[in-house]
Amino acid sequence: MQAAMQRALLAACVTRAVALTMPFATPATWKVHTLGGPRVAKVDGAYTLFYHYRPLEDKDDPELPPLSTGRIGRATSPDGLEWEVQHDGLGEGGSSVSKAEDWFQHDCGHVGCGDVLSGDAWFLYTYGGSNAPMALRDLGVDRDGEVYGMDMKLGVCVSQDGIKFGRFEGDEADGSLLGPPPANSWERRNAPVAWPAVCEDPGGQTGDLLLFYGTTQDATGLSACGLARSSNGVTWRRATPASPCIAPGDDWDAGGILRRSVLRRGRELLMIYEAKSAEGVHAFGRATSDDAGVTWTKTGRCFERGDTWDAHAISAPHLLEEDGILRLYYAGSAEAGGSASLGVAESSDYGVTWTRL
């Protein structure tokens, strides 16, 4: 009898452990092909999740990139852990945002989710591309060939209620926000610009917003992070034209700096960023800045792949702070080429160590 009780207790503990490390959203339960780009806002005690997804009907579209982008969806939650998908947006299928209708707009093929700012109005930063082919070498891939939809640029959508969003045209002819890099820039011309992370200037005097974006280094062909500033959230000027503010290192992040999330705490900025090794293994790193994001101090790798649903890769970190506790929302996949799900972890030491929920 005692042995049977011990086995039952052990089984219950194992079940509980598995439950604590499961994703909160899967493609099967949310009826999509794949998920990505989680961004969470908390307003008046309620949580809103924006994310991008590839609809089932676009699963095998050869003119879409090998990403999880396509449309941007919205979900709501009372606690930030259990979510209910909403289908009350103006985009296709009730999405918050879907691809642009006009062929000349930069995101007429697919759209992805960047940061969201809430206040008197909601600003949802996006990135997206067309259905045009692009040379692999322009993406830093050392071989001939083409890929579709990677001519990505940044955009922004605006809403009064956080539900129904409309595109706000940027200064560029295709409606995008950030023009070509200047001469002698560290950025490769015509390379994709994506994965926007936006926060307030921690200086607190100019009222500026800071935009951290990903693109390709011209000299190395590797992805890195640039910085731009804006006084209105729409017109942006590059702040680090000579060199990236975060560049690949020589260890676990030697293969490129990818998506990121930036959190303001007083006059300091905290960044959790996705990077990959030279062998292509993805992990998250931690960095801090005390000069409004121009330079960063890396403090090391802080979050790695798990052993179940996120055993192959993790991506798209997003930070949310509550009462001194950090939450990390992210995407993960179990196998190469597999669909991605969404999960969450928490940290009580300002992002140095994390516990999956």
Residue, then its C-alpha position, 0 to 999 in steps of 0.5 A: m500500500q505504501a509503495a502504491m501511494q508513493r507511486a501515485l504521489l510521484a505521478a502527481c508530482v510529474t504531472r504537475a511539473v509538466a503542467l508548469t512547463m507547457p505552452f499557454a498557446t499552441p497552433a492546434t488549440w488556436k487553430v493556426h499553422t504557427l505562432g510567434g512574436p508575443r507582446v503583452a500590455k497590461v492596462d487597468g488590470a487587464y492583459t492584452l496579448f498581440y502576436h503574429y501567426r500563419p493561418l492554416e490556409d497559407k501554410d504551403d504558400p511558396e511566396l511567403p518567408p520561412l517565418s511565423t508571420g502572416r497576420i497579427g492576432r489579439a487575445t485577452s486574459p485576467d492574469g496574463l497566463e490563460w488567454e482567450v483569442q479574440h476575432d473582432g479586429l478589422g483584418e482578415g479572419g477578424s485579425s487585428v492586422s493583416k497584410a496590406e491591400d495595395w501592392f506598393q505597400h511594404d507589407c502587402g505579402h505578410v505582417g509581423c508583430g513588434d512592440v505595442l505602446s498603450g495610452d491615450a491611443w495604442f501604437l502597434y509597431t509591425y514589420g512585413g514584406s511583399n511577395a517578391p523574391m530576394a537574393l539569399r546573399d543579401l540576407g547574409v547566406d553564403r550561397d546562391g538562391e532566392v527566398y520570398g517575402m524577406d524584403m521586410k520594413l517597419g510599420v505602425c498601426v494606431s487604435q483608439d480602443g486597442i481592438k480596431f487598428g488602422r495603418f499609419e503611413g510612414d514617411e517612405a513611399d511604401g508607407s514604412l517608417l525607416g528609410p535607407p541607411p546613410a552612406n558608410s553605414w554599418e547596415r547592408r543596403n536593401a537588407p530586411v529591417a525587422w523586429p522593432a522594440v520600442c520604449e521611452d527614453p530613460g533620460g525622461q527630458t526629451g520625450d523621445l521614443l527609442l526604437f531598436y531594430g534588427t538588420t544585416q551588418d554589411a561587413t560580416g553579413l550577420s544580423a545586429c541591432g540598431l537604434a533610432r529615435s523619434s519625438n512622435g513615434v512615426t518619424w524616426r532618425r538613426a542614432t547609431p549610423a556608424s556601428p550597431c548598438i548590439a553586435p554578435g559576440d564570439d561565443w553563444d551569440a556569434g551567429g547573429i543578434l535577432r529579436r529583442s525586448v527592452l524594458r525601462r527601469g529608471r535611467e537604465l535599460l534592460m534588454i533580453y535578446e535572442a541570438k544564435s551561435a555559429e552552429g545555429v543554436h538559439a538562446f536569450g542573452r541579457a544586457t544593460s545600458d545607462d546611456a539611452g541604448v547607445t552602448w550596452t553591457k552584455t551580462g551573458r546568456c540567461f535563458e536556453r532551450g527546454d526539453t519538451w515543447d521548446a527543445h529545438a529553438i526559442s525566439a521572440p522574447h518579450l518583457l513585462e514587469e509586475d511588482g518587481i517580478l519580470r515575466l518573459y513571454y516567448a515562442g518555441s518549437a520542439e523540432a526543426g521545421g516544426s510549428a511554434s507555440l507560446g510560453v512564459a517564464e518569470s524572474s525575481d532577480y531582474g532577468v539573470t535567472w528564469t523559471r518556466l511557468 
